[in-house]
C-alpha cells in the first residue's frame, strides 16, 4: 500500500471514500502523485468536505429521518445536545430551589449556563465540517430545539 | 427564459464533467482510461481529484453508472440520461462555436 496515496484519500469525507476511495487510491498509485496531483486532490477533497458536493447517487443520500438517527450516533452532535439539556436542568433546578433571584451579580449558575452554551460551539463546528447536507440539517433542527428548550425558562422567568 | 447557467451548463455540469461524458460516449471506461482519453482529446491531463470529483457528481446526477468490477478496476458507462445530457450540451456548444468562430477571425 502506498502511504501518501492512502493519506491523500483520507482527506475526503467518509461516505465519499467508501464509494470512490479504492479507485482513487489505485489511480494515484498507477499515475504517481506529483506536486500538481497532490494539489488537485487536496483541492477536490476540500471541495467535497466544504460544499458537500453530492457524490453519491440519488437515493443513496441520507434522508432527514435517517440523518436524525445518524446524528444521534455522532459524539460531536450528542455532546452539544447533552450540554443544552444540562443547561436546562441547571436553570430549572436553580429556580425550583432558590426561586428567581434578581441580584446584580449573575451568580455561579448563570456563568455555568453561559459556559454550557458557549462550550457547544467547538463541537458544533467540528460536527458540521464534512457532513452531508441532510445530516447537517438534522443536527441543526435538534440543536436549535435543544437550545430553545434551554433558553425557555431563562426567557420565561426573565433571568 | 433560460438562465445563462442553463445555456453554458445545460444539466448543470462543468467542463471536467463534460469531458468525462465525452470520454464515456465512446464506450465504458475506468478512471485511468478516461484520463488517457481526455488527454488525447484535449491535450490536457485532468488531475485525479478533478476526475473523481466529476465522476462523483455525474453519478449523483445519474448521468453515468458504475459497471461490475473488471480486474480490480471499476468501469463507468453513460446512462440514457447521460447520453441525452451529453447530446444537449454538445449541441449547445456547437451552436456557440458556429456563432463565435467567424468572430474570432475578425480583427
Interface residues (C-beta under 8 A of the other chain):
Chain A: X16 X19 X20 X23 X24 X26 X27 X28 X30 X31 X33 X36 X37 X39 X40 X41 X42 X43 X44 X45 X47 X48 X53 X54 X55 X56 X57 X58
Chain B: X30 X31 X32 X35 X47 X48 X49 X50 X51 X52 X53 X55 X56 X57 X59 X60 X61 X62 X65 X72 X73 X74
